[in-house]
Amino acid sequence: MYSDRDLSLVTVSVNMPDEEPGVLRFLEKKHATSRNLLFSSTDTAELQKAFDPAWDSAVPYTILLSGDGKVLYKELGSVDVLELRRTILANVESEYAGFNQYWKEN
């Protein structure tokens, strides 16, 4: 859906490093095609602070970052898919600048 935009989807599993086989089975079952990362440390609290110091470590946690690291969208729990899509369409450059402006205004 966003293949013509400069957008990368990366998922991060908050499982412990020794749980990698189970994480991989889950991703394969879901046919995940995005880049998928797994915490490489058992100090999950510090790793979670790197994402958001205010994050209370509950999952799922979704965050959309701009190329310069600005938080464009974040949600703890289920995402509002329409709100997330509108945020992407408004903020990730397209070939036609008016398209982004439309989504910022609507």
MORANOR-V492808 format. One record per residue. RES is the residue in one small letter. PHI is phi in whole degrees, 0 to 359 (none if undefined). PSI is psi in radians with two decimals (* if undefined). D_FIRST is the distance of its C-alpha to the first C-alpha in Angstrom with 2 decimals. Layout:
# MORANOR-V492808
res=RES phi=PHI psi=PSI d_first=D_FIRST
res=RES phi=PHI psi=PSI d_first=D_FIRST
This chain:
# MORANOR-V492808
res=m phi=none psi=-0.55 d_first=0.00
res=y phi=244 psi=0.39 d_first=3.81
res=s phi=297 psi=-0.40 d_first=5.78
res=d phi=271 psi=0.14 d_first=8.04
res=r phi=246 psi=2.78 d_first=9.06
res=d phi=275 psi=1.36 d_first=11.77
res=l phi=225 psi=2.33 d_first=10.40
res=s phi=237 psi=2.31 d_first=11.81
res=l phi=261 psi=2.20 d_first=11.83
res=v phi=230 psi=2.23 d_first=15.44
res=t phi=256 psi=2.57 d_first=17.27
res=v phi=232 psi=2.15 d_first=21.02
res=s phi=271 psi=2.34 d_first=23.50
res=v phi=267 psi=0.24 d_first=26.65
res=n phi=291 psi=2.83 d_first=28.75
res=m phi=289 psi=2.65 d_first=31.85
res=p phi=306 psi=-0.60 d_first=31.77
res=d phi=285 psi=-0.08 d_first=33.93
res=e phi=266 psi=0.17 d_first=31.36
res=e phi=306 psi=-0.75 d_first=28.95
res=p phi=303 psi=-0.71 d_first=29.63
res=g phi=292 psi=-0.67 d_first=28.63
res=v phi=296 psi=-0.78 d_first=25.43
res=l phi=297 psi=-0.71 d_first=24.53
res=r phi=300 psi=-0.76 d_first=25.44
res=f phi=299 psi=-0.82 d_first=23.21
res=l phi=297 psi=-0.71 d_first=20.14
res=e phi=295 psi=-0.73 d_first=21.02
res=k phi=299 psi=-0.63 d_first=21.52
res=k phi=273 psi=-0.01 d_first=18.05
res=h phi=57 psi=0.74 d_first=16.59
res=a phi=295 psi=2.28 d_first=15.18
res=t phi=245 psi=-0.09 d_first=13.48
res=s phi=276 psi=3.04 d_first=13.22
res=r phi=288 psi=2.30 d_first=16.36
res=n phi=234 psi=2.23 d_first=18.86
res=l phi=244 psi=2.72 d_first=22.07
res=l phi=230 psi=2.37 d_first=25.30
res=f phi=308 psi=2.38 d_first=28.01
res=s phi=258 psi=0.25 d_first=30.75
res=s phi=220 psi=2.73 d_first=33.52
res=t phi=273 psi=-0.08 d_first=35.23
res=d phi=273 psi=1.21 d_first=35.46
res=t phi=296 psi=-0.53 d_first=32.33
res=a phi=300 psi=-0.78 d_first=33.66
res=e phi=292 psi=-0.69 d_first=33.67
res=l phi=294 psi=-0.67 d_first=30.22
res=q phi=292 psi=-0.62 d_first=28.84
res=k phi=298 psi=-0.52 d_first=30.71
res=a phi=296 psi=-0.55 d_first=28.81
res=f phi=281 psi=-0.82 d_first=25.60
res=d phi=195 psi=1.94 d_first=27.40
res=p phi=302 psi=-0.42 d_first=31.20
res=a phi=273 psi=-0.11 d_first=31.03
res=w phi=292 psi=2.25 d_first=28.96
res=d phi=270 psi=0.22 d_first=31.34
res=s phi=78 psi=0.09 d_first=29.72
res=a phi=287 psi=2.66 d_first=28.47
res=v phi=229 psi=2.71 d_first=25.20
res=p phi=284 psi=2.67 d_first=22.39
res=y phi=228 psi=2.13 d_first=21.79
res=t phi=244 psi=2.33 d_first=18.44
res=i phi=220 psi=2.35 d_first=18.43
res=l phi=248 psi=2.10 d_first=16.02
res=l phi=249 psi=2.52 d_first=17.88
res=s phi=283 psi=3.00 d_first=17.81
res=g phi=300 psi=-0.46 d_first=18.80
res=d phi=262 psi=0.19 d_first=22.38
res=g phi=91 psi=0.02 d_first=22.35
res=k phi=290 psi=2.38 d_first=22.38
res=v phi=282 psi=2.06 d_first=21.24
res=l phi=263 psi=-0.50 d_first=18.63
res=y phi=201 psi=2.45 d_first=18.24
res=k phi=208 psi=2.55 d_first=20.18
res=e phi=208 psi=2.31 d_first=21.09
res=l phi=262 psi=2.19 d_first=23.62
res=g phi=97 psi=-2.68 d_first=23.07
res=s phi=293 psi=2.45 d_first=20.34
res=v phi=276 psi=2.62 d_first=17.40
res=d phi=271 psi=1.72 d_first=16.87
res=v phi=302 psi=-0.72 d_first=13.19
res=l phi=295 psi=-0.74 d_first=13.32
res=e phi=296 psi=-0.73 d_first=15.23
res=l phi=296 psi=-0.79 d_first=13.00
res=r phi=299 psi=-0.76 d_first=9.87
res=r phi=298 psi=-0.68 d_first=12.46
res=t phi=296 psi=-0.74 d_first=13.84
res=i phi=297 psi=-0.86 d_first=10.81
res=l phi=297 psi=-0.56 d_first=10.40
res=a phi=282 psi=-0.48 d_first=14.18
res=n phi=246 psi=-0.34 d_first=14.77
res=v phi=262 psi=2.05 d_first=12.41
res=e phi=309 psi=2.47 d_first=13.64
res=s phi=239 psi=3.03 d_first=12.16
res=e phi=292 psi=-0.45 d_first=14.38
res=y phi=249 psi=1.90 d_first=15.81
res=a phi=300 psi=-0.53 d_first=17.50
res=g phi=298 psi=-0.48 d_first=18.19
res=f phi=296 psi=-0.81 d_first=14.62
res=n phi=297 psi=-0.74 d_first=14.96
res=q phi=298 psi=-0.69 d_first=18.44
res=y phi=304 psi=-0.83 d_first=17.52
res=w phi=287 psi=-0.41 d_first=15.49
res=k phi=288 psi=-0.55 d_first=18.38
res=e phi=270 psi=-0.33 d_first=20.84
res=n phi=244 psi=* d_first=19.36
